[in-house]
Amino acid sequence: MHCTLCPLACGADRTVRAGRCGVKGLTVAKYYLHPFEEPPISHKNGSGTVFFGGCSLRCVFCQNYELSRALRGKEVTPRELAAIFRELEEAGADNINLVTPDHVSDLIAQALALYRPHIPVVYNSGGYCKPDALERIAPYVDVWLPDIKFFSPDLSERYTGRRDYFAYASQALRFMAQKPAVWQEGKLLSGLLVRHLVMPACTTDSLRILDFLKETLPAGTPVSLMRQYTPMGKSGLPELQRTLTSREYRRVTDYAAALGLSPLYTQEKESAGAAFIPTWDF
């Protein structure tokens, strides 16, 4: 099969060689009950998070650099992944959280066809997705959890290597926004929660993202404004060698509140730091 799952559409025969995402098949670097997602996701017992290796983006600021560059991870089959889902469910996970799934969504669908958990399945995406690939995985997804990183093509090219990031992410978000929201005692059982990482020196772009979200999302769609950007020493770009200032973050959160985006999830200053970056098991 010549892979066209992600917007790169590299055409690699991934039974033979890795695609531009860096992987051939499924690789998993860690799975566990993650307590530090947004409250509707981690909820009471933690989100059953599965971290997949490889990525179609090349974010120079990536905190999970070893994963996104496919330097870490254990190869698993769809059947083994299905067993991981069952293990997390039996451990009490509030949901199954698929982190960076876009480039392996076909194989994830195979695993979910083998075992469909009795808890929500969360699709935790970087937002750089093709609508047709989302349509194929959608029957297995309860909660969409996408990033929307950049509005400006110049910024997305500088920081992710993809000038067409917003063109694809905006289409993906419109598709995901069709999912009806279902809540139960503060837990999101179905629907959409949108994330945006506020970046140093990029607050004007963040405000444009918020305008887009206001125009696009159904009323009541939860939005998470993340403050956790941590310089990881990989980019070499001078503007990314610091954390976010309180003034920058407040500018964005105040604007979101003025637009009436609610529920709105925010982070404390202490969320920026290496202590919150997982230690990889494989």
C-alpha positions as CSV (number, residue, x, y, z in Angstrom):
1,M,0.0,0.0,0.0
2,H,1.4,3.4,-1.0
3,C,0.6,5.6,2.0
4,T,-1.5,8.8,1.6
5,L,-2.9,8.9,5.1
6,C,-1.5,12.3,6.0
7,P,-1.3,15.6,3.9
8,L,2.3,14.7,2.9
9,A,1.0,11.8,0.9
10,C,4.5,10.5,0.5
11,G,3.4,7.3,-1.2
12,A,5.7,5.0,0.8
13,D,5.0,1.3,0.8
14,R,5.1,1.0,4.5
15,T,5.3,-2.7,4.5
16,V,8.8,-2.2,3.1
17,R,10.1,1.2,4.4
18,A,9.2,4.1,6.6
19,G,7.2,7.0,5.3
20,R,8.1,10.6,5.8
21,C,6.4,10.2,9.3
22,G,9.5,8.2,10.2
23,V,7.8,4.8,10.8
24,K,6.6,1.7,8.9
25,G,3.9,0.4,11.2
26,L,2.8,0.9,14.8
27,T,5.4,1.8,17.4
28,V,4.4,2.6,21.1
29,A,6.8,4.3,23.4
30,K,4.6,4.4,26.5
31,Y,1.1,3.7,27.8
32,Y,-0.3,4.5,31.2
33,L,-3.0,6.3,33.2
34,H,-2.2,10.0,32.5
35,P,-3.4,12.4,35.2
36,F,-2.4,15.7,33.6
37,E,-4.8,16.1,30.7
38,E,-7.7,18.6,30.8
39,P,-10.2,17.7,33.6
40,P,-12.8,16.3,31.2
41,I,-10.2,13.9,29.8
42,S,-8.2,12.8,32.8
43,H,-11.3,13.0,35.0
44,K,-11.0,10.8,38.1
45,N,-8.7,7.8,37.4
46,G,-6.6,9.2,34.5
47,S,-6.6,9.0,30.8
48,G,-5.4,5.7,29.3
49,T,-2.8,7.3,27.1
50,V,-1.0,5.5,24.3
51,F,2.0,7.4,22.8
52,F,2.7,6.5,19.2
53,G,6.1,7.0,17.5
54,G,6.6,9.1,14.4
55,C,4.8,12.2,13.2
56,S,3.9,14.0,10.0
57,L,4.9,17.4,11.5
58,R,8.4,18.5,12.2
59,C,7.8,21.0,15.1
60,V,11.1,22.4,16.0
61,F,9.8,22.9,19.6
62,C,8.5,19.4,20.1
63,Q,8.7,18.3,23.7
64,N,8.3,14.7,22.7
65,Y,11.2,14.9,20.2
66,E,12.4,11.3,20.6
67,L,8.9,10.1,19.7
68,S,8.1,12.4,16.8
69,R,11.4,11.7,15.2
70,A,10.8,7.9,15.7
71,L,13.9,7.5,17.9
72,R,11.9,5.6,20.5
73,G,9.2,3.1,20.5
74,K,8.5,-0.7,20.4
75,E,6.9,-2.1,17.3
76,V,3.5,-3.7,18.0
77,T,0.8,-5.3,15.9
78,P,-2.8,-4.2,15.8
79,R,-3.7,-7.3,17.9
80,E,-1.0,-6.3,20.5
81,L,-2.4,-2.7,20.5
82,A,-5.9,-4.0,21.1
83,A,-4.5,-5.9,24.1
84,I,-3.0,-2.6,25.4
85,F,-6.5,-1.0,25.1
86,R,-8.0,-3.8,27.2
87,E,-5.2,-3.6,29.8
88,L,-5.7,0.2,30.3
89,E,-9.5,-0.3,30.5
90,E,-9.1,-3.0,33.2
91,A,-6.7,-0.7,35.1
92,G,-9.6,1.8,35.4
93,A,-8.8,4.3,32.7
94,D,-11.5,6.9,32.1
95,N,-10.8,6.7,28.3
96,I,-8.4,5.4,25.7
97,N,-6.2,8.4,24.6
98,L,-4.5,8.0,21.2
99,V,-1.6,10.5,21.1
100,T,-0.3,11.5,17.6
101,P,-2.4,8.9,15.7
102,D,-2.8,10.4,12.3
103,H,0.0,8.7,10.4
104,V,-1.1,5.3,11.8
105,S,-4.9,5.7,11.9
106,D,-5.5,2.8,9.6
107,L,-3.6,0.4,11.9
108,I,-5.3,1.9,15.0
109,A,-8.7,1.2,13.3
110,Q,-7.7,-2.4,12.8
111,A,-6.9,-2.7,16.6
112,L,-10.2,-1.0,17.5
113,A,-12.0,-3.4,15.2
114,L,-10.5,-6.3,17.2
115,Y,-11.4,-4.8,20.6
116,R,-13.7,-1.8,21.0
117,P,-13.3,-0.5,24.6
118,H,-16.3,0.2,26.7
119,I,-14.9,3.6,27.6
120,P,-14.6,6.6,25.3
121,V,-11.8,6.6,22.6
122,V,-10.0,9.9,22.4
123,Y,-8.2,11.0,19.1
124,N,-5.4,13.2,20.3
125,S,-4.1,14.8,17.1
126,G,-1.7,17.5,16.1
127,G,-4.4,18.8,13.7
128,Y,-2.5,18.1,10.5
129,C,-5.0,15.7,9.1
130,K,-6.8,14.8,5.9
131,P,-10.6,14.7,6.0
132,D,-10.8,11.4,4.2
133,A,-8.5,9.7,6.8
134,L,-10.6,11.2,9.6
135,E,-13.8,9.9,8.0
136,R,-12.3,6.3,8.0
137,I,-11.3,6.4,11.7
138,A,-14.4,8.4,12.9
139,P,-16.6,5.4,13.5
140,Y,-14.2,4.3,16.3
141,V,-13.7,7.8,17.9
142,D,-15.8,9.3,20.7
143,V,-13.9,12.4,21.5
144,W,-11.8,14.5,19.2
145,L,-8.9,16.2,20.9
146,P,-7.0,18.2,18.2
147,D,-4.3,20.9,18.4
148,I,-4.7,24.0,16.3
149,K,-1.2,25.4,16.3
150,F,-0.8,28.2,13.9
151,F,-2.9,30.5,11.7
152,S,-0.1,32.1,9.8
153,P,1.5,30.0,6.9
154,D,4.8,31.8,7.6
155,L,4.8,30.8,11.3
156,S,3.7,27.2,10.6
157,E,6.5,26.9,8.0
158,R,9.1,28.3,10.3
159,Y,8.1,26.1,13.3
160,T,6.6,22.9,11.8
161,G,8.0,22.8,8.3
162,R,4.4,22.8,6.9
163,R,3.2,25.9,5.2
164,D,-0.2,24.4,4.6
165,Y,-0.8,23.5,8.3
166,F,-3.8,25.8,8.9
167,A,-5.4,24.8,5.6
168,Y,-5.6,21.2,6.7
169,A,-6.1,21.9,10.5
170,S,-9.1,24.1,9.8
171,Q,-10.7,21.5,7.6
172,A,-10.1,18.9,10.2
173,L,-11.6,21.0,12.9
174,R,-14.7,21.7,10.9
175,F,-15.1,17.9,10.5
176,M,-14.6,17.2,14.1
177,A,-17.0,19.9,15.2
178,Q,-19.9,17.9,13.9
179,K,-19.6,15.4,16.7
180,P,-22.4,16.0,19.3
181,A,-21.2,16.7,22.8
182,V,-22.2,14.4,25.6
183,W,-21.1,15.1,29.2
184,Q,-21.5,13.0,32.4
185,E,-20.5,14.5,35.7
186,G,-17.7,16.6,34.3
187,K,-16.4,13.9,32.0
188,L,-16.5,14.3,28.2
189,L,-18.0,11.1,26.7
190,S,-18.4,12.4,23.2
191,G,-17.6,15.5,21.2
192,L,-14.7,17.9,20.7
193,L,-12.1,19.6,22.9
194,V,-9.7,22.0,21.1
195,R,-6.2,22.8,22.3
196,H,-4.0,25.7,21.4
197,L,-0.4,26.0,22.7
198,V,0.4,29.7,23.2
199,M,3.9,30.3,21.9
200,P,6.5,33.0,22.8
201,A,6.2,36.1,20.5
202,C,3.2,34.6,18.7
203,T,0.3,36.0,20.6
204,T,-1.1,37.9,17.6
205,D,-1.4,34.6,15.8
206,S,-3.1,33.1,18.8
207,L,-5.7,35.8,18.7
208,R,-6.4,35.0,15.0
209,I,-6.8,31.4,16.0
210,L,-9.3,32.4,18.7
211,D,-11.3,34.4,16.2
212,F,-11.4,31.3,14.0
213,L,-12.6,29.1,16.8
214,K,-15.3,31.6,17.7
215,E,-16.6,31.6,14.2
216,T,-16.3,27.8,13.7
217,L,-17.1,26.0,16.9
218,P,-20.6,25.2,18.2
219,A,-21.4,27.2,21.4
220,G,-20.2,25.3,24.5
221,T,-17.2,23.6,22.8
222,P,-14.4,23.4,25.4
223,V,-11.1,25.2,24.5
224,S,-7.8,24.6,26.3
225,L,-5.2,27.3,26.2
226,M,-1.9,25.7,27.1
227,R,0.9,27.6,28.8
228,Q,3.3,24.6,28.9
229,Y,5.8,25.6,26.2
230,T,9.2,24.6,27.4
231,P,12.5,25.4,25.5
232,M,14.0,22.0,24.6
233,G,17.2,23.2,22.9
234,K,16.4,21.6,19.5
235,S,15.3,24.6,17.4
236,G,18.2,27.0,17.4
237,L,15.7,29.8,16.9
238,P,16.4,32.7,19.3
239,E,12.7,33.6,20.0
240,L,12.0,30.1,21.2
241,Q,14.7,30.0,23.9
242,R,12.5,31.3,26.6
243,T,9.1,30.4,28.2
244,L,6.0,32.4,27.8
245,T,5.6,35.6,29.8
246,S,2.6,36.1,32.1
247,R,1.7,39.2,30.0
248,E,1.7,37.1,26.8
249,Y,-0.5,34.4,28.2
250,R,-2.9,36.8,29.9
251,R,-3.4,38.7,26.6
252,V,-4.6,35.4,25.0
253,T,-6.7,34.2,27.9
254,D,-8.4,37.6,28.3
255,Y,-9.2,37.7,24.6
256,A,-10.7,34.2,24.7
257,A,-12.9,35.2,27.7
258,A,-14.0,38.3,25.9
259,L,-15.1,36.2,22.9
260,G,-17.2,34.1,25.3
261,L,-15.3,30.8,24.6
262,S,-16.5,28.5,27.3
263,P,-15.7,26.1,28.9
264,L,-12.1,27.6,28.9
265,Y,-9.2,25.6,30.4
266,T,-6.0,27.3,31.3
267,Q,-2.7,26.4,32.9
268,E,-0.6,27.7,35.6
269,K,2.9,29.1,35.0
270,E,4.4,26.0,36.7
271,S,3.1,23.8,33.8
272,A,6.1,24.9,31.7
273,G,8.9,22.5,32.7
274,A,10.6,19.2,31.9
275,A,9.0,17.6,34.9
276,F,5.8,17.1,33.0
277,I,7.4,15.4,30.0
278,P,7.0,11.6,30.2
279,T,9.8,9.2,30.6
280,W,9.6,6.8,27.7
281,D,9.4,3.1,28.5
282,F,10.6,1.7,25.1
